[in-house]
Amino acid sequence: MDNNIWLQMKDYFAENMGDFLIAVKEHLEVSLIALLIAIIIGISCGYVCFKYKKMESKIIPFFQVLRVIPSLAILLLLIPIMGTGIKSAIIALVLLSVPPVLMNTVVGIKEVPGFLIESAYGMGMTERQVFWKVQLPLALPLIFTGIKIATIEIIASATLAAKIGSGGIGEIIFTGLGLNRTDLLVIGGITVGLMTILASFIIELINRMLMRYKYLK
């Protein structure tokens, strides 16, 4: 990389560290809120799809269609309805990130062996107990895979959300594009990449903690 870019990056951090940290904070806040909402909706809808087969043919296609639509298109389509700002960005990010959580929840629950469910009922468990103590724990690995995919999509798409006033690292990147400043593009790109890697690591760590029996030797 050109030495001039390194010097420009050094100067940027020396003069704008406060603004940079605020951008990181905004990016993480929007991403975390969207992820938590997506997890709640995705797992809930996944259970509804598993429980009521007729709903599966309605819910899953709806979110699959949303998954096909480009991130920026969803963000721009929400402007006439919700206006600009964080709320619009969160709604758009939730719509984009629900599908992987939903699909993996449905597949995870369906792949629980039938004999385990029958054994649970044979032990006197209620339907609710079977779900919480048998089906959901065994489906967790796939659900966490969906959550990891959703997290990556949210962090990346939250960059575009800066276009509608959500703040975050996207503002640094778009400023770099507008001013033709490579240093800002590099700073923004590296920061988003590091946040994605860190978030994936944290999710994997939580997964291993919850499913630690799988990793015992």
C-alpha positions as CSV (number, residue, x, y, z in Angstrom):
1,M,0.0,0.0,0.0
2,D,1.2,3.5,-0.9
3,N,3.0,5.2,2.0
4,N,0.9,8.3,1.4
5,I,-2.2,6.4,2.2
6,W,-0.7,5.2,5.5
7,L,0.2,8.8,6.4
8,Q,-3.3,10.0,5.5
9,M,-4.8,7.2,7.7
10,K,-2.5,8.2,10.5
11,D,-3.5,11.8,10.2
12,Y,-7.2,10.9,10.1
13,F,-7.0,8.9,13.3
14,A,-5.0,11.7,15.0
15,E,-7.6,14.3,14.1
16,N,-10.8,12.4,14.0
17,M,-10.5,9.5,16.5
18,G,-13.6,10.8,18.4
19,D,-15.7,10.8,15.3
20,F,-14.4,7.4,14.3
21,L,-15.4,5.8,17.6
22,I,-18.8,7.4,17.4
23,A,-19.3,5.9,13.9
24,V,-18.2,2.4,15.2
25,K,-20.7,2.8,18.1
26,E,-23.5,3.8,15.8
27,H,-22.8,0.9,13.5
28,L,-22.7,-1.7,16.3
29,E,-25.8,-0.3,17.9
30,V,-27.9,-0.5,14.7
31,S,-26.5,-3.9,13.9
32,L,-27.1,-5.4,17.4
33,I,-30.7,-4.1,17.6
34,A,-31.5,-5.4,14.1
35,L,-29.9,-8.8,14.9
36,L,-31.8,-9.3,18.2
37,I,-35.1,-8.5,16.5
38,A,-34.3,-10.8,13.6
39,I,-33.4,-13.6,16.0
40,I,-36.7,-13.2,17.8
41,I,-38.8,-13.0,14.6
42,G,-36.8,-15.8,12.8
43,I,-37.0,-18.3,15.6
44,S,-40.6,-17.6,16.3
45,C,-41.7,-17.8,12.7
46,G,-39.5,-20.9,12.3
47,Y,-41.5,-22.6,15.1
48,V,-44.8,-21.5,13.6
49,C,-43.8,-22.9,10.3
50,F,-42.9,-26.2,11.9
51,K,-46.0,-26.3,14.0
52,Y,-48.5,-25.3,11.4
53,K,-47.6,-26.6,7.9
54,K,-50.0,-24.3,6.1
55,M,-48.2,-21.3,7.5
56,E,-44.8,-22.6,6.2
57,S,-46.0,-22.1,2.6
58,K,-46.9,-18.5,3.3
59,I,-44.2,-17.3,5.7
60,I,-41.1,-18.8,4.0
61,P,-41.8,-17.5,0.4
62,F,-42.5,-14.0,1.8
63,F,-39.0,-13.8,3.4
64,Q,-37.3,-15.5,0.5
65,V,-38.6,-12.8,-1.8
66,L,-37.2,-10.2,0.5
67,R,-33.9,-12.0,0.5
68,V,-33.6,-11.7,-3.3
69,I,-34.2,-7.9,-3.2
70,P,-30.8,-6.0,-3.0
71,S,-30.1,-4.4,0.4
72,L,-30.0,-0.8,-1.0
73,A,-33.3,-1.3,-2.8
74,I,-35.1,-2.2,0.5
75,L,-33.5,0.7,2.2
76,L,-34.6,3.2,-0.4
77,L,-38.1,1.6,-0.7
78,L,-38.7,2.3,3.0
79,I,-37.9,6.0,2.7
80,P,-41.4,7.0,1.4
81,I,-43.0,4.9,4.2
82,M,-40.7,5.4,7.2
83,G,-38.6,8.4,6.2
84,T,-34.9,8.4,6.9
85,G,-33.0,7.6,10.1
86,I,-32.2,4.7,12.4
87,K,-35.7,3.3,12.5
88,S,-35.9,2.8,8.7
89,A,-32.4,1.3,8.7
90,I,-33.3,-1.2,11.5
91,I,-36.5,-2.3,9.8
92,A,-34.6,-2.8,6.5
93,L,-31.8,-4.8,8.2
94,V,-34.3,-7.0,10.0
95,L,-36.1,-7.8,6.8
96,L,-32.8,-8.8,5.2
97,S,-31.6,-10.9,8.1
98,V,-34.7,-12.8,9.2
99,P,-34.5,-15.4,6.3
100,P,-31.3,-17.2,7.3
101,V,-32.4,-17.5,10.9
102,L,-35.9,-18.6,9.9
103,M,-34.8,-21.2,7.4
104,N,-32.1,-22.7,9.7
105,T,-34.6,-22.8,12.5
106,V,-37.1,-24.8,10.4
107,V,-34.5,-27.2,9.1
108,G,-32.9,-27.6,12.6
109,I,-36.2,-28.5,14.2
110,K,-37.2,-30.8,11.4
111,E,-33.9,-32.7,11.6
112,V,-34.4,-33.7,15.3
113,P,-34.7,-37.5,15.2
114,G,-38.3,-38.7,15.6
115,F,-37.3,-41.4,18.1
116,L,-36.0,-38.7,20.5
117,I,-39.3,-36.8,20.4
118,E,-41.2,-40.1,21.0
119,S,-39.0,-40.9,23.9
120,A,-39.6,-37.5,25.4
121,Y,-43.3,-37.9,25.2
122,G,-42.9,-41.4,26.6
123,M,-41.2,-39.9,29.6
124,G,-44.3,-37.7,30.2
125,M,-43.1,-34.4,28.8
126,T,-45.6,-31.9,27.6
127,E,-45.5,-30.5,24.1
128,R,-43.9,-27.3,25.4
129,Q,-41.3,-29.2,27.4
130,V,-40.4,-31.3,24.3
131,F,-39.8,-28.1,22.3
132,W,-37.7,-26.3,25.0
133,K,-35.8,-29.3,26.3
134,V,-35.4,-31.5,23.2
135,Q,-36.1,-29.9,19.8
136,L,-34.7,-26.4,20.4
137,P,-31.4,-27.5,22.0
138,L,-30.8,-30.0,19.3
139,A,-31.6,-27.5,16.6
140,L,-29.3,-24.8,18.1
141,P,-26.2,-25.6,16.0
142,L,-28.1,-24.9,12.8
143,I,-29.8,-21.9,14.3
144,F,-26.5,-20.4,15.3
145,T,-25.3,-21.0,11.7
146,G,-28.3,-18.9,10.5
147,I,-27.5,-16.2,13.2
148,K,-23.9,-16.0,12.0
149,I,-25.0,-15.6,8.4
150,A,-27.5,-12.9,9.5
151,T,-24.9,-11.1,11.5
152,I,-22.5,-10.9,8.5
153,E,-25.3,-9.6,6.3
154,I,-26.4,-7.0,8.9
155,I,-23.0,-5.6,9.5
156,A,-22.3,-5.3,5.7
157,S,-25.7,-3.9,4.9
158,A,-25.6,-1.4,7.8
159,T,-22.8,0.3,5.8
160,L,-25.3,1.0,3.1
161,A,-27.8,2.2,5.7
162,A,-25.7,5.3,6.1
163,K,-27.4,6.5,2.8
164,I,-30.7,7.0,4.7
165,G,-29.1,8.7,7.8
166,S,-28.4,5.8,10.2
167,G,-24.8,6.9,10.7
168,G,-22.0,4.3,11.3
169,I,-19.0,3.4,9.3
170,G,-20.9,3.8,6.0
171,E,-20.6,7.6,6.4
172,I,-16.8,7.3,6.4
173,I,-16.9,5.1,3.3
174,F,-19.4,7.3,1.4
175,T,-17.4,10.4,2.4
176,G,-14.3,8.6,0.9
177,L,-16.2,7.9,-2.3
178,G,-17.4,11.5,-2.6
179,L,-14.0,13.1,-1.9
180,N,-12.1,10.4,-3.8
181,R,-10.1,9.6,-0.6
182,T,-8.6,6.1,-0.6
183,D,-7.6,6.4,3.0
184,L,-11.2,6.7,4.2
185,L,-12.3,3.8,2.0
186,V,-9.5,1.6,3.4
187,I,-10.4,2.6,7.0
188,G,-14.1,1.9,6.5
189,G,-13.5,-1.4,4.7
190,I,-11.0,-2.7,7.2
191,T,-13.2,-1.6,10.1
192,V,-16.3,-3.4,8.7
193,G,-14.3,-6.5,8.0
194,L,-12.9,-6.6,11.5
195,M,-16.3,-6.1,13.1
196,T,-17.6,-9.0,11.0
197,I,-14.8,-11.3,12.0
198,L,-15.2,-10.3,15.7
199,A,-19.0,-10.8,15.6
200,S,-18.6,-14.2,14.0
201,F,-16.0,-15.2,16.6
202,I,-18.3,-14.1,19.5
203,I,-21.3,-16.0,18.0
204,E,-19.1,-19.1,17.6
205,L,-17.9,-18.8,21.2
206,I,-21.5,-18.6,22.5
207,N,-22.4,-21.6,20.4
208,R,-19.5,-23.6,21.9
209,M,-20.5,-22.6,25.4
210,L,-24.1,-23.6,24.9
211,M,-23.1,-26.8,23.1
212,R,-20.0,-27.6,24.9
213,Y,-20.9,-31.3,25.2
214,K,-20.2,-31.6,21.5
215,Y,-16.6,-30.5,21.9
216,L,-15.7,-32.6,24.9
217,K,-13.2,-35.3,24.1
